[in-house]
Amino acid sequence: MSQPSTWWQKYGTLAQMAQAAVALLGFVAILLQINEIRFNNRAASARQVFLGYTDLAFKNPKFSAPDYEAIKAASHDERVQYESFVSYFLYACEEATTAFADKREWVASCDYDLKPHLPFLCEKSAAEPAYLETYSIDTQQWVKASMKSASVTPPDCKLGKS
């Protein structure tokens, strides 16, 4: 005569259930590790990009602290180099602020470095509105808010006194 089964016997022995629970915990641990690896890779990549920008700024002080009127009067090649410098800077800030969204110092660093480039960005976005659209919505809003805060507006696009 068979004994009535308890609820857990319908699903296997206690050892089988414990094994399934351990396997599930292992799977969750693997998912957490993958997420941590993804975050660490993103952070390392953002640091590398920002270090690349810092190196570029060190090697090109005429672009990191620009005299925009002189750059506009310079050769076509120098204007293209400056545009590439600013593009790399915006990309580096976009990467850093995305990877370190909870770290205000990255935004502050980018804010500080952005200000001298606002006249260029103002003229560029007035002449080619699609230029800023190549960046994320957050970066577009950041640049526009910075231009407004510094009183840099078309058509003159001059850096206001602040």
C-alpha positions in Angstrom: 0.0 0.0 0.0 1.4 3.3 -1.0 1.7 6.3 1.4 0.1 9.6 0.4 2.7 11.9 -1.1 3.6 15.3 0.3 3.6 18.4 -1.8 7.4 18.3 -2.5 7.4 14.7 -3.6 5.3 15.7 -6.6 8.3 17.8 -7.8 11.1 15.5 -6.9 13.2 14.7 -4.0 14.5 17.3 -1.6 18.0 16.9 -3.1 16.7 17.5 -6.6 15.0 20.7 -5.4 18.2 21.9 -3.6 20.2 21.2 -6.8 17.8 23.2 -8.9 17.9 26.1 -6.4 21.7 26.1 -6.4 21.7 26.1 -10.2 19.3 29.0 -10.3 21.5 31.0 -7.9 24.5 30.2 -10.0 22.7 31.5 -13.1 21.8 34.7 -11.3 25.4 35.1 -10.2 26.6 34.8 -13.8 24.1 37.4 -14.9 25.3 39.8 -12.2 28.9 39.2 -13.3 28.1 39.9 -16.9 26.5 43.1 -15.9 29.5 44.2 -13.8 31.9 43.3 -16.6 29.8 45.4 -19.0 29.9 48.4 -16.6 33.6 48.0 -16.1 34.3 47.8 -19.8 32.2 50.9 -20.5 34.0 52.8 -17.7 37.4 51.7 -19.0 36.5 52.7 -22.5 35.2 56.1 -21.4 38.4 56.8 -19.4 40.5 55.8 -22.5 38.5 58.1 -24.8 38.8 61.0 -22.3 42.5 60.4 -21.9 42.8 60.5 -25.7 41.0 63.9 -25.6 43.3 65.2 -22.8 46.4 64.1 -24.8 45.0 65.8 -27.9 44.3 69.0 -25.9 47.9 68.9 -24.5 49.4 68.5 -27.9 47.1 71.2 -29.5 46.8 74.1 -27.0 45.7 76.4 -29.9 42.5 74.2 -30.0 42.0 73.5 -26.3 42.1 77.2 -25.5 41.1 78.6 -28.9 41.2 82.0 -30.4 38.2 81.3 -32.5 38.6 84.4 -34.7 42.1 83.4 -35.5 41.0 79.8 -36.3 38.3 81.2 -38.6 40.9 83.2 -40.4 43.3 80.3 -40.7 43.7 77.7 -43.5 41.0 75.3 -44.4 43.1 72.4 -43.0 43.4 74.1 -39.6 39.6 74.8 -39.5 39.0 71.1 -40.2 41.4 70.1 -37.5 39.7 72.3 -35.0 36.3 70.9 -36.0 37.6 67.4 -35.5 39.1 68.4 -32.1 35.7 69.7 -31.0 34.0 66.6 -32.3 36.4 64.4 -30.4 35.9 66.5 -27.3 32.1 66.1 -27.5 32.4 62.4 -28.1 34.7 62.0 -25.1 32.3 63.9 -22.9 29.4 61.9 -24.2 31.1 58.7 -23.3 32.3 59.9 -19.9 29.0 61.3 -18.8 27.1 58.2 -19.9 29.5 55.8 -18.2 29.8 57.9 -15.1 26.3 59.3 -14.8 26.5 59.3 -11.1 29.8 61.2 -11.0 29.2 65.0 -11.2 32.9 65.7 -11.6 32.9 64.4 -15.1 30.1 66.8 -16.1 31.9 69.6 -14.4 35.1 68.9 -16.3 33.3 68.8 -19.6 31.4 72.0 -18.7 34.7 73.7 -18.0 36.3 72.6 -21.3 33.2 73.3 -23.4 32.9 77.0 -22.8 35.7 78.2 -25.2 34.2 76.1 -28.0 30.6 77.6 -27.7 31.1 80.2 -30.4 32.2 77.5 -32.9 29.3 75.2 -31.9 26.9 78.1 -32.2 28.0 79.1 -35.7 28.2 75.4 -36.8 24.8 74.5 -35.5 23.3 77.7 -37.1 24.9 76.9 -40.5 24.5 73.1 -40.3 21.6 72.2 -37.9 22.3 68.5 -38.5 25.8 68.8 -36.9 24.6 68.5 -33.3 22.1 65.8 -34.3 25.1 63.4 -34.7 25.3 63.4 -30.9 22.9 62.0 -28.3 19.9 64.0 -27.2 21.6 64.5 -23.8 24.7 66.0 -25.5 22.6 68.2 -27.7 20.6 69.5 -24.7 23.9 70.0 -22.8 25.5 72.1 -25.6 22.3 74.2 -26.1 21.9 74.8 -22.4 25.6 75.8 -22.2 25.2 78.2 -25.1 22.1 79.8 -23.5 23.8 80.0 -20.1 26.9 81.7 -21.6 24.7 84.0 -23.8 26.1 82.6 -27.0 23.4 83.1 -29.6 23.2 83.5 -33.4 23.8 85.4 -35.5 26.9 86.9 -33.7 27.7 83.8 -31.6 30.0 85.7 -29.3 31.0 84.4 -25.9 29.2 86.6 -23.3 30.8 88.0 -20.2 30.1 85.6 -17.2 
